[in-house]
Amino acid sequence: MTELDFDFLRVLLQRRSGLFLSTEKRYLVESRLGMLCRRRGIAGITALVVQLRSSPASELEAAVIEAMTTNETLFFRDRTPFDLFRDVVLPEKLAANAESRTLRIWCAAVSTGQEAYSLAMLLDEAADRFVGWTIEILGTDISAEVLDRARQGLYSQFEVQRGLPIQLLLKHFRQEGDKWRLSERIRDMVTLRQHNLLEPNHQLGQFDVIFCRNVLIYFDVPTKARVMAALAERLARNGAFILGAAETVIGITTTLVPDPQHRGLYRDAASTPQARRPPFPAAPEVGGAFSPRKIARP
């Protein structure tokens, strides 16, 4: 791969996906796109770049973005955000949205679905509190491939061992050969849709809770600011915004501010922080137009 090839790919990936590649990541480009070339019978990365130059916005360009996207995720990843969701955010929304009896949640980089399904399982555990409510969980990702996997809800033994409590595995999954299939009931609580965080999002509406974890770390500061501003526009007043452990709004935006009581939780700067309400009962230990689900006990 020549320097010109690398520069072209760097610009393409940042413009289309927000992914920022330093020169130290050249090896990653060579590795991942080299595999793509071999699968497609392309002579090499230089030949790949020639095809990309001649066919912008093509299926091949989408495949390059897919190949370079990092899709690392696991059930109940980092635990703290899910504790915040269960113990702080849900009690707030139970009180604040008592009249509308609606709750909208957006997982803005859902990958193969574990984050959104983890939230769905927590909501299922709290179903007695939300009888008669309409709950919407939207999961979006730039990658069509990982969304297809998420829709299947089929995970390897390794994937279900990473963060998923055994009691939730036995309750919500059934074994199929050497893999585990998530129940249709939990899968139906989540709507999955392809969406690029760099593109307009107004059609998605407003959300009470937004999870955008471990994706902004791949962007440069101007792109982070742009994406953060767009996400903040979708956050309802007094909503909850949750980032990854290595991410922050400080120095990026003034639209969102850290919650003074809860690390990792951010609020709309124009809203008055709400006092913490009593937590939910202890849950199992954990390491536009959608299809809302009305909670009702069987």
C-alpha positions as CSV (number, residue, x, y, z in Angstrom):
1,M,0.0,0.0,0.0
2,T,1.5,3.3,-1.1
3,E,1.3,6.6,0.9
4,L,-1.2,7.9,-1.6
5,D,-3.4,4.8,-1.2
6,F,-3.3,5.2,2.6
7,D,-4.1,8.9,2.4
8,F,-7.1,8.3,0.1
9,L,-8.5,5.6,2.4
10,R,-8.0,7.8,5.5
11,V,-10.0,10.6,3.9
12,L,-12.7,8.2,2.7
13,L,-13.2,6.5,6.0
14,Q,-13.3,9.7,8.0
15,R,-15.7,11.4,5.5
16,R,-18.1,8.4,5.4
17,S,-17.9,7.0,8.9
18,G,-16.1,9.4,11.1
19,L,-13.3,6.9,11.7
20,F,-10.0,8.7,12.3
21,L,-6.9,6.8,11.4
22,S,-3.4,7.9,12.5
23,T,-0.3,6.8,10.6
24,E,0.2,4.3,13.4
25,K,-3.0,2.5,12.2
26,R,-1.6,1.8,8.8
27,Y,-1.0,-1.9,9.7
28,L,-4.7,-2.2,10.6
29,V,-5.7,-0.9,7.2
30,E,-3.4,-3.3,5.5
31,S,-4.6,-6.3,7.5
32,R,-8.3,-5.7,7.3
33,L,-8.5,-4.5,3.7
34,G,-6.0,-7.1,2.6
35,M,-8.4,-9.8,3.8
36,L,-11.3,-8.0,2.0
37,C,-9.2,-8.0,-1.2
38,R,-8.5,-11.7,-0.9
39,R,-12.2,-12.5,-0.4
40,R,-13.2,-10.5,-3.4
41,G,-10.4,-11.5,-5.7
42,I,-8.9,-8.0,-5.9
43,A,-5.2,-7.9,-6.7
44,G,-4.3,-5.7,-3.7
45,I,-5.0,-2.5,-1.9
46,T,-3.8,-0.3,-4.8
47,A,-6.2,-2.1,-7.1
48,L,-8.9,-1.7,-4.5
49,V,-8.3,2.1,-4.3
50,V,-8.5,2.3,-8.1
51,Q,-11.9,0.7,-8.0
52,L,-13.0,3.0,-5.2
53,R,-11.9,6.0,-7.1
54,S,-13.9,5.0,-10.2
55,S,-17.1,4.0,-8.2
56,P,-17.7,6.3,-5.3
57,A,-20.6,5.6,-3.0
58,S,-20.6,2.0,-4.3
59,E,-21.3,-1.4,-2.6
60,L,-17.5,-1.8,-2.5
61,E,-17.1,1.4,-0.6
62,A,-19.7,0.2,2.0
63,A,-17.7,-3.1,2.3
64,V,-14.5,-1.2,3.0
65,I,-16.3,0.7,5.8
66,E,-17.7,-2.5,7.2
67,A,-14.2,-4.1,7.2
68,M,-12.7,-1.2,9.1
69,T,-15.5,-0.8,11.7
70,T,-14.7,-2.1,15.2
71,N,-17.6,-4.1,16.6
72,E,-16.3,-5.1,20.0
73,T,-19.2,-5.5,22.4
74,L,-20.5,-7.8,25.1
75,F,-23.5,-8.2,27.4
76,F,-23.6,-5.7,30.3
77,R,-20.3,-4.3,29.2
78,D,-18.6,-2.4,32.0
79,R,-21.6,-2.9,34.3
80,T,-21.7,0.7,35.7
81,P,-23.8,2.1,32.9
82,F,-26.4,-0.7,33.5
83,D,-26.4,0.0,37.2
84,L,-27.1,3.6,36.5
85,F,-29.8,2.7,34.1
86,R,-31.5,0.4,36.6
87,D,-31.0,2.4,39.8
88,V,-31.1,6.0,38.7
89,V,-32.5,6.5,35.2
90,L,-35.5,4.1,35.4
91,P,-36.8,5.5,38.7
92,E,-36.5,9.0,37.2
93,K,-38.5,8.1,34.1
94,L,-41.1,6.1,36.0
95,A,-42.0,9.4,37.8
96,A,-41.3,11.9,35.1
97,N,-43.2,10.0,32.4
98,A,-46.1,8.8,34.5
99,E,-48.6,10.7,32.5
100,S,-47.5,9.7,29.0
101,R,-46.5,6.2,30.1
102,T,-43.9,6.0,27.4
103,L,-40.1,5.4,27.5
104,R,-37.8,5.8,24.4
105,I,-34.2,4.5,24.5
106,W,-31.6,4.8,21.8
107,C,-28.5,2.6,21.6
108,A,-26.6,4.6,19.0
109,A,-23.8,2.1,18.2
110,V,-25.5,-1.2,18.9
111,S,-23.1,-3.5,17.0
112,T,-24.3,-7.1,17.3
113,G,-27.0,-6.2,19.8
114,Q,-25.7,-7.1,23.3
115,E,-26.1,-3.6,24.7
116,A,-29.7,-3.1,23.6
117,Y,-30.6,-6.7,24.6
118,S,-29.0,-6.1,28.0
119,L,-31.3,-3.1,28.5
120,A,-34.3,-5.1,27.4
121,M,-33.5,-7.8,29.9
122,L,-33.3,-5.2,32.7
123,L,-36.6,-3.7,31.6
124,D,-38.1,-7.2,31.7
125,E,-36.9,-7.6,35.2
126,A,-38.7,-4.4,36.1
127,A,-41.8,-5.1,34.1
128,D,-44.1,-4.9,37.2
129,R,-43.2,-1.2,37.4
130,F,-44.1,-0.5,33.8
131,V,-47.4,-2.4,33.2
132,G,-49.3,-0.5,30.5
133,W,-46.3,1.5,29.4
134,T,-45.1,1.7,25.8
135,I,-41.4,1.0,25.7
136,E,-39.2,1.6,22.6
137,I,-35.6,0.5,22.4
138,L,-33.9,1.5,19.1
139,G,-30.6,0.1,18.2
140,T,-28.7,1.6,15.3
141,D,-25.3,0.9,13.7
142,I,-23.5,1.9,10.5
143,S,-22.8,-1.8,9.7
144,A,-25.6,-3.8,8.0
145,E,-23.6,-7.0,8.7
146,V,-23.6,-6.7,12.5
147,L,-27.3,-5.6,12.5
148,D,-28.1,-8.8,10.7
149,R,-26.3,-10.7,13.4
150,A,-28.1,-8.8,16.1
151,R,-31.5,-9.6,14.5
152,Q,-30.8,-13.3,14.7
153,G,-30.0,-13.1,18.4
154,L,-27.6,-16.0,18.0
155,Y,-24.5,-15.9,20.1
156,S,-21.5,-18.2,20.7
157,Q,-20.6,-19.8,24.0
158,F,-17.8,-17.3,24.3
159,E,-20.1,-14.4,23.7
160,V,-22.7,-15.4,26.3
161,Q,-20.0,-16.1,28.9
162,R,-18.8,-12.4,28.6
163,G,-20.8,-10.5,31.1
164,L,-24.1,-12.3,31.0
165,P,-25.2,-13.7,34.4
166,I,-26.0,-17.4,34.3
167,Q,-29.6,-16.8,35.5
168,L,-30.3,-14.5,32.6
169,L,-28.8,-17.0,30.2
170,L,-31.0,-19.8,31.4
171,K,-34.1,-17.5,31.5
172,H,-33.8,-15.8,28.1
173,F,-31.8,-18.1,25.9
174,R,-32.1,-21.6,24.5
175,Q,-29.2,-23.7,23.3
176,E,-28.9,-24.5,19.6
177,G,-26.0,-26.8,19.0
178,D,-22.9,-24.9,20.3
179,K,-24.7,-21.5,20.2
180,W,-27.4,-19.7,22.2
181,R,-30.5,-18.1,20.8
182,L,-32.0,-15.1,22.6
183,S,-35.8,-15.4,23.1
184,E,-38.1,-13.9,20.6
185,R,-39.8,-11.9,23.4
186,I,-36.6,-10.0,24.3
187,R,-35.6,-9.6,20.7
188,D,-39.0,-8.1,19.9
189,M,-38.4,-5.4,22.5
190,V,-35.6,-3.9,20.3
191,T,-36.0,-2.3,16.9
192,L,-32.7,-2.4,14.8
193,R,-32.0,0.1,12.1
194,Q,-29.0,1.0,10.0
195,H,-27.9,4.6,10.7
196,N,-24.7,6.6,10.2
197,L,-24.0,8.9,13.1
198,L,-22.7,11.5,10.6
199,E,-26.0,11.7,8.8
200,P,-29.2,13.6,9.9
201,N,-31.1,11.9,12.7
202,H,-34.2,14.2,13.1
203,Q,-36.4,11.4,11.7
204,L,-35.7,9.3,14.8
205,G,-37.6,11.6,17.2
206,Q,-36.8,12.4,20.8
207,F,-35.4,9.9,23.4
208,D,-35.5,9.8,27.1
209,V,-32.3,7.8,27.3
210,I,-29.4,7.7,24.8
211,F,-26.5,5.2,25.1
212,C,-23.5,6.1,22.8
213,R,-20.6,4.1,24.2
214,N,-17.2,3.3,22.9
215,V,-17.7,4.8,19.4
216,L,-16.6,8.4,19.8
217,I,-13.2,7.3,20.8
218,Y,-12.5,6.5,17.1
219,F,-13.4,10.1,16.0
220,D,-11.2,13.2,16.0
221,V,-12.4,16.2,18.1
222,P,-14.3,18.1,15.4
223,T,-16.2,14.9,14.5
224,K,-16.9,14.1,18.1
225,A,-18.3,17.6,18.6
226,R,-20.5,17.3,15.5
227,V,-21.9,13.9,16.5
228,M,-22.4,14.9,20.1
229,A,-24.3,18.0,19.1
230,A,-26.5,15.9,16.8
231,L,-27.2,13.3,19.5
232,A,-27.9,16.0,22.1
233,E,-30.7,17.3,19.8
234,R,-32.4,14.0,20.1
235,L,-32.3,13.9,23.9
236,A,-35.6,14.9,25.6
237,R,-35.6,17.5,28.4
238,N,-34.3,15.9,31.6
239,G,-33.1,12.9,29.6
240,A,-30.1,10.7,30.4
241,F,-27.1,10.4,28.1
242,I,-24.5,7.7,28.8
243,L,-21.0,7.5,27.3
244,G,-18.3,4.9,27.5
245,A,-15.9,4.8,30.4
246,A,-13.1,6.4,28.4
247,E,-15.3,9.1,26.9
248,T,-16.4,12.5,28.1
249,V,-18.2,15.6,26.9
250,I,-15.7,17.9,28.6
251,G,-13.9,20.0,25.9
252,I,-16.2,18.6,23.3
253,T,-19.6,20.2,23.9
254,T,-21.4,22.5,26.3
255,T,-24.8,21.2,25.4
256,L,-24.3,18.2,27.7
257,V,-22.9,18.3,31.2
258,P,-21.8,15.7,33.6
259,D,-24.3,14.7,36.3
260,P,-22.7,15.8,39.6
261,Q,-23.8,12.7,41.5
262,H,-23.3,9.9,38.9
263,R,-20.1,9.4,37.0
264,G,-20.7,8.5,33.4
265,L,-24.1,10.0,33.3
266,Y,-24.7,13.3,31.4
267,R,-27.6,15.7,31.1
268,D,-29.0,18.3,28.9
269,A,-27.3,21.5,30.1
270,A,-30.6,23.4,29.8
271,S,-32.3,21.0,32.2
272,T,-32.2,21.1,36.0
273,P,-30.6,17.8,37.4
274,Q,-33.2,15.7,39.1
275,A,-32.7,14.3,42.6
276,R,-31.9,10.7,42.8
277,R,-35.0,8.6,43.5
278,P,-35.2,5.3,45.4
279,P,-33.6,2.4,43.5
280,F,-35.3,-0.5,41.9
281,P,-35.2,-3.8,43.7
282,A,-31.9,-5.6,43.1
283,A,-31.6,-7.2,39.7
284,P,-29.3,-10.1,39.0
285,E,-25.6,-9.3,39.2
286,V,-24.3,-8.2,35.9
287,G,-20.5,-7.9,35.2
288,G,-40.0,8.0,13.8
289,A,-41.8,4.6,13.5
290,F,-40.6,1.7,15.5
291,S,-42.3,-1.3,17.0
292,P,-43.0,-0.3,20.6
293,R,-43.7,-3.0,23.2
294,K,-46.5,-2.4,25.8
295,I,-45.4,-4.0,29.0
296,A,-48.0,-6.4,30.4
297,R,-47.6,-9.3,32.7
298,P,-48.8,-12.6,31.3
